[in-house]
Amino acid sequence: MSHRLDGKSAVVTGSSRGIGRAIALALALEGAKVVVNGSGTGPQGPGTDLKSLDDVVNEIESKGGTAIASCGSVTDFAYAGRLVKTCVDCYGRIDILVNCAGVADAGTILDVPLEAWHRAIDVHLNGTFNCCRHAVPLMAQQKSGRVINTGSHAFLGQFGGNAYPAAKGGIISLTKAMAVDLKGSGITFNAFCPGAKTRLSTGADYQDRIRTLHAKGALTKESMEIALNPPDAALLAPLVVYLASDESAHIDGQVFSVSGGYIGLFPEPAEVMLGYKDPETQGLWTLDEIAKFMPVK
């Protein structure tokens, strides 16, 4: 441990298990005081799986760290405010916000139930917004803060489903927009696309979907094998800890990829001109002209 986060306080949503749990543990071991969050929803409904939250807090404390639990859904704007307030009331301020809360996708445009679409958007995109909306103004007042959002390679449209990729793409766009809006504020906004073994990346349904995508040609054999055998979530936590540290003050509006021992960076999207003609002197494009420079497979 380097104790780079001594004196910092953090909120990690969706940290009762999986990626969020690994991040909460790593932040605490570097000295941050952490508010651990989960919806508390178990097989019997809301509030029936509080033990997983307590287990994370107990593990952090057993290793000499500081943590408290907050149970509630980030889809509730008022609760998101209470979550952030808990961090400020208990630890004096909020320095780090990591948005990890998530749910699985539930089908394609052919069959996704409307409720499932809204659920995915609400948990991922709206949940991220809700927590940022409450935390970022406080960070702006103190002129410092780190916001780290969880994206997904699914935003590229390569992993099937519709709601999940749409929500993750929205998170990435939101992250970049906030970085532009608050440039020079002392707050940084970054996102990471994880590859890790979680409840969302295991099970027969998940494996069938990955194999189907490979059969369609959407995934290479190598990508399929990686997706079917994801690494431990703890392996991605160091990147998030670095992005939460003071050393990352120059990194803003970036989207990373992290899985196992691999760390990558998505390049900025760049527009490429396909053609140009002056409408006043050359008239409108004809369909035959456009067809000449359209991309081909």
Disulfide bonds with the S-S distance in Angstrom:
none
